Amino acid sequence: MASEFIAGFRLSEIPGVPEALELAISEAKASLEAYGAVLKSWDYDDAQRLLLVHIRAEASLLERATKDIVAALSRVAGVDAKAEKLSQEGFARARTVVPSPPVMGFLLRLARSSLEGFPLSREELLALLLLYFSGGDKERALLTAPFLGISAEATSSAFEKLSSGKYIDPDTHTLLKPAERLLDAVIPVLRARSSMARESIKVLDEEGNVETFSVEKLAASLYGSGIPHSLIPTVLSGVRDALQGKSAVSKRNLVAIVSSLLEDLEPAASAAAKFTGYVYALDKAFVSVDGSLKKLKWGFLRELSFKVLSERGLIPPHRLVELHADFVADEVRGIVSSAPWKFEGYVFELEELERIARHAAPKVSATWLELCSLDAGLLASEYMSRGLGYAKAAMESIDCAERKELAVRGAFLFSSALLISMKVLPSNYVGVNVGALRGKLETLPQNIKSDVARFCSLTTSIARSPTIATPREDRKLLGMLKELDELMDRLKLEHAI
Amino acid sequence: MSVPLGPQLFELELTVEKVDELLPHEEVIPEHLERLKAAFTVSLYQRNPVIVDFRSGCVLDGTHRWAAMRALGFKWIAVCRVDYFNPLVELDSWARVYRVGGPLNIEEFLSDVELEHIDLEEGSERDLLVVSQETYRVPYRSVWEAYTKLKVVDERFSNQLQVKPLYVARSSVGKVSVHEVAVLPPRLRKDEVVELSKKRLLLPPKSTRHVVPARPMGVNVPLKLLSSEKGGADLVEEFLRQKRPLLVKPPIFLDREYKEAILYFM
């Protein structure tokens, strides 16, 4: 079972370049990840020349991890390091006290709200949530309390009240049934209260394509067009107001609404013209191919994306090509809209567009970049080991948000490995990878097909599961994780055969 | 912050204090101070906070760090404030064990120091004792006088025999071999330590041995935040608030053995 440890290393000398230590640790981190050990943080005392490293791993892997860290320090930082015995066992056992950032953020928001209308008092409810998210560990909960601005004494006395109210076991502090039932009901309410309502307005462009309105995408366009950042929140809230109650809007009207807001806010800065120029920049872009000019259209960009992404010998899935084309289009828009406005057309050489496309490729597929220097088979087996390591670490994590994050990371790496073995280029997104795997199901041998289909379905369910889980949701997630882990082990064997 | 220690909570506060407002209670070892000053000159951080009594500002642990930072002109220092009079904070003294190479006539060696020959069992923890094959009590009227006499005894061993002492907790000193002489300073009370520090009367280095049951380490406060006269404190406190500790149960061997729980802010 993975636990937290601190390993100590005495360095022979202080590294000449301070960054060398950072680089060495970063390399060691990657080596450790390959077998499921996680290097979480480190600290260096130059007076003692003592490097302390926080590792999460199974105890049996610590010796190997130590050797890898020593090797990375020697290779990258050029210093000899000797492992120090920090406790009788060699490695000091440690415990992460404060929950992961998503859980901590959730608790911080609650600690600042009044929490009225619940069957428990504010202090008792906070203490119960704190205990639940600390994995039922009273010590951890009490140490976390001050980081939320709650006194540990108040939390401690709330625990006593929760014990006498039969919500928690007085000795073990495990949650009893009434507490679980309460949390199952309360957490979704608190989650819903803190999440923003999502708009589902359709945007219709000039060619009849329909997409869902996204504030993030609009913000990205405003940012890309060079609008002062201070104006963006005001514009977004103005657009929200203008679209209130609508179910659809045309792209041209949406651009008009934004332009008018920008004219009101910044009449002297030509902000509206900049934005319009940016959104319609592709209309002004041309490409020179074999001496003739072609208007730059989406079809051309997708062909270009497909060509560049295929350069490593793996076929990019359709969705990956679309995403990549979006990145290339953004780059093209940036270039065209920053050119003087009087130009009616901007001509790109094909080589320039290819350069832009290659530059954008790692943004959608890190594998594309890694394949420059690594063999696809080796990369697939490394992804597979790392994916399995993350899945196992996820099952052993006591923090629900960390558990989900590790599981999704594991499933992502594993899906990447499976795609490479099918000669398909993996993306940087787990959803795209799962979509690509589903598209390949029919081509798979019967014995693997059902396992891959189940892997896709489990990965999607885990990725969509709430990060701040109720006890019931958490049990369900753990069940899915267990199944995912078994599936991955089986698929690894089938892959090896 | 409250650190749960079994059924009890131990209160500590990670914050900053003005360097000039803290009160040391021990002298520093010059070589150790110079080493630390050199380390602070090249370092970007104050790694570990000094432990201070929240009522009096008396520095309980980290006198050398405090002295080095004061000498280098820092205005602020990261501290861990504790309630010194909490029984969980233990106070012991450091006994000195000198390897003298063979039997030594203590009465001759310390001829100018008043000595009373006693049986070892007669000595109490409030006595200043010199223990070889025989046991001697050094009489004193005040603890300040006792520690002044301790300094004389220490200097005699260091200068005449050219030996450096081995420091061990007074409570852990057992039998002394024929090659050794142990000097056992009187065990101080906490109120005496605070009183002496308030009067600016410094005890010799390595007089007190404080054991706090939980100790924050690795806070790495940027030194640039500790050098500015104004605004530094607010920034440091905000900086400290975002730190997340890792709990390490004792014992852990770092620069020495720590028998207390460590909150490592990595």
Interface residues (C-beta under 8 A of the other chain):
Chain A: E4 I6 G8 K40 S41 W42 D43 D45 D46 A47 Q48 L50 L52 H54 E84 K85 L86 S87 Q88 A92 R93 A94 R95 T96 V97 V98 K138 E139 R140 L142 L143 A145 P146 F147 S151 A152 E153 S156
Chain B: M1 S2 V3 P4 L9 R35 L36 A39 V42 S43 R47 G218 N220 R241 R244 P245 L246 L247 V248 K249 P251 I252 F253 L254 D255 L263 Y264 M266
